[in-house]
Amino acid sequence: MGTLYIVPTPIGNLEDITLRALRILKEVALIAAEDTRTSRVLTRHFDINTPMTSYHEHNKLAKLDVIFAALETADVALISDAGTPGISDPGYELIAAALERGYAVAPLPGASALTTALVGSGLATDRFLYVGFLPRKAAALRAQLESLKERCETIVAYESPYRLADTLSLIVEVMGEGRRVCVARELSKKFEQFYRGRAGELSALFQADNPRGEVTLVIAGADAEAAKWSEAEVQAALKERIAAGDSLSRAARTVSKSAGWSKSAVYQLGIKDN
C-alpha cells in the first residue's frame, strides 16, 4: 500500500514551498487538490506534471474511492488551495478515513496562515486557541464571541474582508474596545499588512474602509495584564467621555469596562486629574 502525504503549499509567495514538498509532488502517482485550477498555477510554476484530481467539500465522498484505489499501489499527495491541508478544509476527513483503512499518512511541515498571523501579531504565543472561520450570521457570531471573551489564550480566526468591520464592532461590544487585536491580510503576498491596536481603534479604521484579500484575525486573550490600559489611555478616554457630557461616575463606569481597571480606580484617577 502507498502513503498519503499531507503537503502544505504557499499561502501567497510561491517561494515558501519546501524542497521536500516539491519532490513529493513530483514523485507521487496522484495529487488530490482542493481546487485543481488553483493548484495548477503552482504545479506549472514548478514544472510538476503529476496527474491531479479534485477533492473538496462538495465531492469528498465521491472521490474517496478514486484516492484509495490509487493508494493501493502508489503514493498520493493531498494539497489545499493554500497552506496546510486539514486546517479548515475537508482534508482532515480524508486523513481520518485513510488511517481507518490502514494507509500510512505522512504530514509535511510548511506554510499556514494561522501560525504566520499569530507570530506576526505581537500577541502572546505560548497558548492560543484556533476557532477556524467565524460564523457568518450576527447572532451566531455574538454567541461565539461571548463564549470566548473570558478565555485567556490568544484567539486566532479566519474572517471574510467583507464582514471584518461588523466583526470588529461586535468584538468591541462583547469584549471591550480595549481588547488588543491584530488584523493580518494578504500574508506573504506583495501587499501584506498587519494592523495592530485596540479593538476600538481598528473597528473605527475598518468601518471607513474594508480591506481586500484574505484576512486572519488575532485577538488577545482575557488575561488582565494583556488587556489592561495604561494610565494615559484611561485618562484620555475619561476626558473624552466627560467632554461628551458624561458625569465622572458614568464615565468611570464606561471606561472601566474596556480598560481592565476597576471602576473605583478609574474614578480616583479622574478625581486626581481634576
N, C-alpha and C positions, 0 to 999 in steps of 0.2 A: 504493500500500500504506500501511497505517496504522502507528502507532508503539505498541510495548509499553512502557507506563510502569510502573516499579517504584516503588510508592508505600508508604513506611513509615507505619504507623498507631501511635497511642499504645500504650505498654506498660501503661498504667493510667489516668493522668489524661487525660481527653479534650481538655483544653486544650492538650496537647502536639502536636496535629496542626498542620501548617503551612497558611498561606493558599493556597499553590500546590497542596498536596495536595488541599485541598477543591475548588479549581477544576478540577483534572484529573479527580477522581472524578465531578464533575457533568457534565463535557464529553465524556468517553469514551462509546463505544457499549455497552461491556460491562465489568463488573468480575469478574475471576476471583479468588475468595476461598477461603482455606483452609477456613473453616467459615462458611457463609452465615448460620447462626443467630447466631454471634458477631458477624459483620460487620454484620448488620442493626441491632444496637444502635448502632453507630457511624453508619451511614447515616441512620437515623431521627432520631438526635440532631441531625444537621446538615442534615436535610431534603434528603437525596440520594436521588433516585428512579431512578437508573441501573439497568438490568437487571443481574442478578448470576447467576453460575454458580459451582459449587464446583470447586475444583482442589486436591486433596490427595494424600497418599501412596498412597491406595487406588484412586483413579480417574484418576491423572495421565495415563496412556496413552490412556484412552478420551476424555479431554477435550481432547486436543491438536487434533483435527480441528475441534472447536467453536470453540476460541480462534483457530486460524489462519484459519478461514473468516471470522470477524469481522475479523481483521487485514487481509484482502484489500481491504476497502473503508473501514475505520474504525479508530479508536484503541481500545486495550484497556488497562485498568489491572490490575496484579497486586498483591494485598494478602495479608498473612498475618493470623493471629488478633491478633497484636500485634508491633510492631517492624518491622524491615526484612526484606522478603521475600528468600529466598535464603540466610538465615542459619539453619542447622539446620532447614530445611524443603525440600520438593521444588521450590521456586521456581527454584533455580539450574538445574534440568534444563529447565524451560520457557524460561528466558532463553537457555541454550545452544542449544536447538532453534530458537528464533526467530532467533538470529544465524546459524545454519547455513542457514536458509531465506531469509536476506537481509532480514528485517524490521529496522526501526530499533528500538533499545532505549534508553530514556531513564530512568536511575535518578535518583530524587529523594533528597536528604538528609533525614534525620529520625531518629526515636526508635530506640534499640537498647538492650536490657538489657545487652549486652556492654560498650559504652562507658560507659554510666551507672554500672555497678558498678565498672568499672576506675578511673574518675576519682574516684569517691567512696571508694575503698578506702584511700587514703593510701599505697598501694604504688607502686613505680616504674612510670611510664607510657611511658618512652622506647622500651622494647622489650617486647612482650608476645606471648604465644602463646595463641591461642584453640583449644580442643580440643573444643568442642561439648558434647553430652550425655555424661556419664561412663558407662562400662559398668555394666550392672545386676548382672552376676554378679561375685562377690568375686574370683575368680581372674583374670578379665579386668581388673578394676579395679586389682588389685595389680600386674599386669604393666604397665599403663599408668603408674601412679604410679612404678614402678621406672624406666621409660623417661624419666620427666620429672624425676626428683629431682636430676639434675646440670645441668639446663637453667638458664641464668642469667636468662632472660626471666621476667617476671611471667606466671603462668598463669591463664587465665580459663576457667571451665567452667560448664555448667548442671547442676543436680542436683535430684532429687526431694526434697522435705522429709522424706519417709518413709525415705529412705536416708541422709540427711545425717549422722546420728550414726555410722553404720557407716563412712561415707566418711571422716569426720574421724578416727576411730580408726585407719583404715588409713594416713592421712596421717601421723599420729603415729608409727606403726610403721615406715613406709617412709622418711619424710623427716625425722623427728625432732620431738619435742614443742616445740622452739624455733622451728620454721618459722612465719613470720608468715602469718596467714590473715585474710581478711575474708569474712564471710557476709552477703550483701545479700539482703533479702527484701522482697517486695511493693513493688518500685521504683516510685516516683512515685504510689503509692496512699496512702490515708489512714493505713494502719498501716505505712508504710515504716520499715525498721530496718536499720542497719548494725552488725554485731558485728565488732569488730576486736580482734585479740590473737594470742597464740601458739596453735599448733595444740593443744597440750595443754590450755590453758585452755578453748578453745572446744569441744574434744571432751568435756571434763567437763561443760560447760554444757548441751550438747545431748543428752548421754546421759540427763539428767534430764528434758528437755522438748524434744521435736521441734517445730520451728516449723511454721506453716501457710503456705500460699501459695507463689508462685513464688520459687525460690532461685537466685541466681547466686553462684558460689564463686570467689574470687580468692586465689591462692596466690603468695607471694613467690618469686622465683627463688632459685637456689642461690648467688647472689653472697655472698662471705664476709662482707662488711661488713653486708649486709642481714640476714643470718641470725644474726650474732654476738650473743650475750647480753652484757648489761652485767655488770660485776664484781659488783654487788649481786645480780643474778639468779643468777649462778653460786654465790655464797656461800649464798644461800637454798636452792638446790637441793642443794648439798653437805650442808648441815645436815640437810635433810630425809632424804637417803639415809642419813646416818650415824645419825640418830635412829631410822631403821627397822632398823638393825642392820648396815649395810654397813661394811666397813673403808674407810679413807680411799682406799686404792688402788682398790678396787672402785667406790666412789662416784665417784672421779675419772674412771674409765673410762666409767661410765654417763652421767655428766653431760656429758662432753666430746662424746659422740656427738650430743647435741641442741644444745649451746651454741655450736658453731662454734669452740671453743677446743681446743688440743692437750691431750692427757691430762696431760702434764708441767706445763703452765701451770696447769691446774685443781688438780693435786696440790700444786704450790708455793703456790697461794693457800690451800689447805686447811691446809698447814703453818703459814703465816703467821698464820692466824686462831686456830690453837691455841697 
